[in-house]
């Protein structure tokens, strides 16, 4: 088992939208906004070698959107999906599976790029692209809250080029010998969270938008983007209880500073950050 964080760049989102009902006086201490109330977030994917499979979890925003789109979200930074893969010697045609937690633009946009003729090309030509039918149908007929996040040019070409595959949308289903899939419904319909059994037996959960960053560990810290915030609360509580019991490592897709974290209960019984680290440091410390 080999895991590598793949940084697909940084972008900005409104702080109020990212922290929901939590007052700015509190959340601004965790991720200080700029003069436009925008906070910086990462787009952090994960490369997993599991036996013969070379799996990429999520693909970031991509580069095909126009200047108007980019002016809303301010993608920036030196890292990109392709450059980060290249830095680790991973060629796009080596990827066997692309696991899409959900089809919002900042998670699936890098799956497709445009060639010089503005024709859609799949970034990973030999891969199977995985979603689930329940979420796919949701994305294809979006509600008004999510319509701006489901951009069909990001995922319809996958279907048209016959590389789309569906995972059963069950509470928990096997994706490989070492990866199980958890389904959650607070952020969007049937978002998939891969839970990976590491070589030392510990569980690593790719949290996607259930827990975007360490700043969202507090129970009320639920994004305004979530379609069912009370479901998110219940899903966070269930996950956190299990993570504490079994000492999960939590992989953070949008935290601009940290790859992974663990949790603990403080003296008041609240679930809080235990420690944060990097995935590379974790493997160095635990596997030499």
C-alpha positions in Angstrom: 0.0 0.0 0.0 1.4 3.4 -1.1 -0.3 6.7 -0.4 0.7 10.1 -1.7 -1.1 13.4 -1.2 -1.5 15.1 -4.6 -2.0 18.9 -4.4 -4.1 20.3 -7.2 -3.7 24.0 -6.2 -5.4 26.5 -4.0 -8.7 28.4 -4.4 -10.9 30.8 -2.5 -14.4 30.6 -1.2 -16.5 32.9 0.9 -15.8 32.5 4.6 -19.5 32.8 5.6 -20.5 30.1 3.1 -17.7 27.8 4.4 -18.6 28.2 8.0 -22.4 28.4 7.9 -24.1 29.7 11.1 -20.8 30.2 13.0 -20.1 33.9 13.5 -17.2 35.5 11.7 -15.7 36.6 15.0 -15.1 32.9 15.7 -14.2 31.4 12.3 -11.9 34.2 11.2 -9.4 33.1 13.8 -9.2 29.7 12.1 -8.9 30.8 8.5 -8.4 34.6 8.2 -10.3 36.0 5.2 -9.0 38.6 2.7 -10.6 42.0 2.2 -13.4 40.4 0.2 -14.3 37.9 2.9 -12.7 35.1 0.9 -10.7 32.3 2.6 -8.0 30.2 1.0 -8.5 26.4 0.7 -6.6 23.5 -0.8 -7.7 21.0 -3.4 -5.8 17.9 -2.1 -6.3 14.6 -3.9 -4.9 11.3 -2.9 -2.9 8.7 -4.9 -3.2 5.1 -3.7 -1.4 2.1 -4.9 -3.5 -0.9 -3.8 -2.1 -4.1 -5.3 -2.1 -3.7 -9.1 -4.5 -0.7 -8.9 -3.3 2.8 -9.1 -6.1 4.9 -7.8 -6.5 8.7 -7.7 -9.2 10.1 -5.3 -10.7 13.3 -6.7 -9.1 15.6 -9.3 -9.4 19.2 -8.2 -10.8 22.0 -10.2 -8.9 21.6 -13.5 -8.0 24.4 -15.9 -10.7 24.6 -18.6 -13.0 27.2 -17.0 -13.1 30.7 -18.4 -11.8 33.9 -16.8 -15.2 34.9 -15.3 -15.4 31.5 -13.5 -11.8 31.9 -12.3 -12.5 35.4 -11.0 -15.1 33.9 -8.6 -12.9 31.2 -7.2 -9.3 32.6 -7.7 -7.4 29.4 -8.4 -3.8 30.0 -7.5 -0.6 28.5 -6.3 2.4 26.8 -7.9 0.9 23.3 -7.7 -1.5 21.6 -10.1 -2.9 18.1 -10.5 -0.6 17.3 -13.5 2.6 18.9 -12.0 2.1 17.2 -8.6 1.6 13.8 -10.3 4.7 14.5 -12.4 6.7 15.4 -9.4 6.2 11.9 -8.1 6.8 10.2 -11.5 3.2 9.2 -11.9 2.0 9.3 -15.6 -1.7 10.0 -16.3 -1.9 6.8 -18.4 -0.8 4.7 -15.4 -3.9 5.5 -13.4 -6.2 2.6 -13.4 -9.1 4.1 -11.3 -10.3 7.7 -10.6 -12.5 7.7 -7.5 -14.8 10.7 -7.5 -16.2 11.5 -4.0 -18.8 13.7 -5.6 -19.2 15.8 -8.8 -18.9 19.3 -7.5 -16.4 21.3 -9.7 -13.6 21.4 -7.2 -13.5 17.6 -6.9 -14.1 16.5 -10.5 -13.0 19.4 -12.7 -9.5 18.0 -13.3 -11.0 14.8 -14.8 -11.5 16.4 -18.2 -9.4 19.0 -20.1 -9.8 20.6 -23.5 -7.5 20.0 -26.4 -6.3 22.6 -28.9 -9.7 22.3 -30.7 -11.7 22.8 -27.5 -12.7 19.2 -27.5 -13.0 17.3 -24.1 -10.3 14.8 -23.4 -10.1 12.6 -20.3 -7.1 13.4 -18.2 -6.6 9.7 -17.4 -7.2 7.8 -20.6 -6.8 4.2 -19.2 -8.8 4.7 -16.0 -12.2 3.7 -14.9 -14.0 6.7 -13.4 -16.1 5.8 -10.3 -19.2 7.5 -8.9 -22.6 6.1 -7.9 -25.9 6.1 -9.8 -27.8 8.0 -7.1 -25.3 10.8 -7.0 -25.0 10.8 -10.8 -28.7 11.3 -11.3 -28.6 14.1 -8.6 -25.8 15.9 -10.5 -27.5 15.5 -13.9 -30.7 17.2 -12.7 -29.3 19.7 -10.1 -31.3 21.7 -7.6 -30.9 25.5 -7.6 -28.6 25.4 -4.6 -26.1 23.2 -6.3 -26.5 24.0 -10.0 -23.5 26.2 -10.1 -21.3 23.4 -8.6 -22.4 20.7 -11.0 -20.8 21.7 -14.3 -21.7 19.0 -16.8 -18.6 19.6 -18.9 -16.6 18.1 -16.0 -18.3 14.7 -16.0 -20.6 14.1 -19.0 -17.6 13.4 -21.3 -16.7 10.5 -19.0 -20.0 8.9 -19.8 -19.8 9.8 -23.5 -16.3 8.2 -23.7 -17.6 5.1 -21.9 -15.3 5.2 -18.9 -18.0 5.9 -16.3 -18.6 3.2 -13.7 -21.0 3.0 -10.7 -20.4 1.9 -7.1 -23.5 0.7 -5.2 -24.7 3.5 -3.0 -24.9 1.4 0.2 -23.9 2.5 3.7 -20.6 0.7 3.3 -19.4 -1.3 0.2 -16.0 -2.7 -0.8 -14.0 -0.9 -3.5 -10.9 -3.0 -3.2 -9.4 -5.4 -0.7 -8.2 -2.5 1.4 -10.7 0.3 0.6 -14.3 0.5 1.8 -16.7 3.2 0.7 -19.0 5.1 3.2 -22.0 7.0 1.8 -23.0 10.3 3.5 -25.9 12.6 2.4 -25.5 15.9 4.3 -23.2 17.8 2.0 -24.8 16.4 -1.2 -26.7 13.3 -2.2 -24.7 10.1 -1.8 -21.2 11.6 -1.4 -18.6 8.7 -1.2 -15.9 8.6 1.4 -13.1 6.0 0.9 -11.9 4.4 4.1 -8.5 2.8 3.6 -6.9 0.1 5.8 -3.2 1.0 6.1 -0.4 -1.6 6.3 -0.3 -1.2 10.1 -4.1 -1.9 10.3 -5.1 1.6 11.1 -8.0 3.2 9.2 -7.5 6.4 7.1 -10.7 8.1 6.0 -10.7 10.6 3.1 -13.2 13.0 4.5 -14.0 15.1 1.4 -16.6 17.7 2.3 -17.9 16.0 5.4 -14.8 17.4 7.2 -13.1 19.9 4.8 -10.5 21.1 7.3 -9.4 21.1 10.9 -11.4 24.4 11.2 -14.6 22.3 10.8 -14.0 19.9 13.7 -16.4 21.8 16.0 -19.9 20.4 15.6 -21.6 23.6 14.6 -19.0 24.3 12.0 -21.0 23.0 9.0 -20.7 24.6 5.6 -23.6 26.7 4.2 -23.2 24.8 1.0 -24.5 21.6 2.6 -28.0 20.7 1.4 -28.9 18.9 4.6 -26.9 20.5 7.5 -28.7 18.5 10.2 -27.7 15.3 8.4 -24.1 16.6 8.3 -24.2 17.1 12.1 -25.4 13.5 12.6 -22.8 12.2 10.1 -20.0 14.1 11.8 -21.0 12.8 15.2 -21.2 9.2 14.0 -17.8 9.5 12.3 -16.1 11.3 15.2 -17.3 8.7 17.7 -15.9 5.9 15.5 -12.7 7.8 14.8 -12.1 8.3 18.5 -12.9 4.6 19.3 -10.7 3.2 16.6 -8.0 6.0 16.3 -8.7 6.9 12.7 -6.4 9.1 10.7 -8.5 11.7 8.9 -7.4 13.0 5.5 -8.3 16.6 4.8 -9.0 17.6 1.2 -9.4 21.4 1.7 -7.2 22.3 4.7 -4.5 24.6 3.2 -1.9 23.6 5.8 -2.4 20.0 6.9 -2.9 16.7 5.2 -4.1 14.6 8.1 -5.3 14.9 11.7 -6.6 12.9 14.6 -9.2 13.7 17.3 -9.6 13.6 21.0 -12.0 14.6 23.7 -11.0 17.6 25.9 -11.6 18.0 29.6 -15.2 19.2 28.9 -16.0 16.1 26.8 -16.0 18.0 23.5 -14.4 16.4 20.4 -11.4 18.6 19.4 -8.3 18.4 17.3 -5.7 16.0 18.8 -2.8 16.6 16.5 -2.2 17.3 12.8 0.6 16.1 10.7 1.4 15.3 7.1 0.8 11.9 5.5 4.5 11.6 4.6 5.5 12.3 8.2 3.0 9.7 9.4 4.5 7.0 7.2 8.1 8.0 8.2 7.3 7.8 11.9 5.3 4.6 11.7 7.1 2.7 9.0 10.7 4.0 9.2 
